[in-house]
C-alpha cells in the first residue's frame, strides 16, 4: 500500500546567515549543486514565520538561534515567486507560486556549522557581494545585497 506524499505549503523562509562584518554563510544544495542561504517551507499552516526560520536554521546548519551568540531578525520582506516546474510536484496541483519571508541571522564567524547531509554537501563563508553573485536564486541575491541595510 503506497502512502500519499505530504504536499508542501507554499510559504517559506529565506534566512541570510552572516557575521557582523558581512561575511555570508552559503550552503551547497545536495540535489542541484547550487549555492544558497537557508531556505525552507512551513511544516504546517499555523507555524509562524519566526518558528519556521528557527527550525530551518537548526535543521540545515545545526545553529541554535536561541544561543546568546545569535541575533535573528525578521526583515519584513516578502517575495512572491513562481515555483520552478521541476519542484511543482511537491505542491498541490493548483499551486504555482510561493510566498517567501526574509530573515537575517547574525552569528560569530567561529559558530560551528553542522550540515544536514540530505540537503547540503558543503558550506562556505564569503563577503556579501561575492555571496550575492554566487547564489542561484534572484530573491536570495537581493536579500544578501540588502544585508548592510538591515544589519547593525
N, C-alpha and C positions, 0 to 999 in steps of 0.2 A: 504494500500500500504506500503510495507516494504522498509526501506532505506538500501542502500548498506553500509556496515560498512567501515569506513575510515581505510585504511591499514597503519600500522606503517612503518616508514622509518627505515631501518636497520643501522642507525647511531645514537649513543647515547653518553651521557657523564656519567662519574663517578666523583663525587665531594667528596673528603675527607675533611670534616669539622673538624678543630682541633684548639686547643689553642696553645699558644707559648710554653707551657711545654708538648706538645704532648699528650694531652687528646683528644680523638676522639669521635665525636658525632655519635651514631648509631641509626638507625630508625628501628622499628619493622613493617614488612610488614603486612598489613591487610589480604591479601589473603593467604599467606603461613606461617605466624607467624615466619618468619626468620628475622635475623638482617642484616642490610646493611647500606652503605653510601647512599647519594643522587644519584639517577640514573634517566635517562630519555632520551627519543628519541627526535630527532629534530622534530619540528612541520611542517617544510617544507624544501625542499632540499637546498635552498639557505640561510637558517638560519645558522649563524656562530656557531662554537663550543662555543665561548665565550657567545654569546647571549643565546644559549641553556642552558649552565651552569647557568647563572644568573637567567633565567626563572625557571628552575627546582628547584634551591635552594629556591627561593621565594615561589613557589607553594607548595613544600614539607615541608618547615620549617618556612616560614614567614620571613626569614632573607633577608634583602635587602642588596645585595652585594655592593651597592653604598655608604653604610654607611662608615664614616671615620674609624670605628672600624673594618672594614673588609679588608682583603687583599686576593684577588682572583688571583691565578696564574695558567696558563696553563703549566703543567709539560712536555708537548711534548711527552707523552707516548700514543701509540695507541695499543689496544688489539683487535685481531680478534678472535671471538669465535663462536662456533656452538650454535644456538638458541635452548633452551630446547624444546623438542617436544610438551609439554603442551602449549607453547606460540606461536607455528608456525602459528596457525590460524589467528593471529593478523597481519601477513605479507602476501605479495603476494605469490602465490603458489611456485614460483621458488626460493624464498629466504630461505636460510638455515643458513646463518652466519650474524653476526652483527659486526660493527666496533665501538669501544668504545674509546673515548678520555678522558684522566685523568686530573683532576684539583685538586688543593688544595685550601682550603679557611680557612685562619687563622681568628679567631674571639676571642673575650673575653669570658671567661667562664660564665659571667653573661648575655650574649646575650640571649634575650628571644626567645624561640623556640615555634612556633605555628604549630602543625601538621595538614596536610590535612587528615581529618578523613576517606576519601575514600581510601587513600593509606597506612596510617600508624596508629598504635594504641598506640604506646609508643616510648619513646626515652631514651637513657642513655649516659652518658659520661664514657669512660673507658680509662685507659692508653693504648698507642698504641699497645703494644704487646698483651694485653688481647683483644683489639678490633679486631686485626687480627685473633685471634683464634675464635672469636665469629661469624664472618660473614660467610655466606654460599658460597659466590662466590670466586673462586680462584683468579680472577683478582682484586677483592676488597681487599682480604687479602694481595696480593702482593703490591697494591698501599699503603695500610696502613703501611706495613713494609718499604716502600721507604720514608716514611714521614721525617725521620731525614735527609735523603739525600737532599730533596727538600726544607724543611722549613729552615728559617734563625733563 
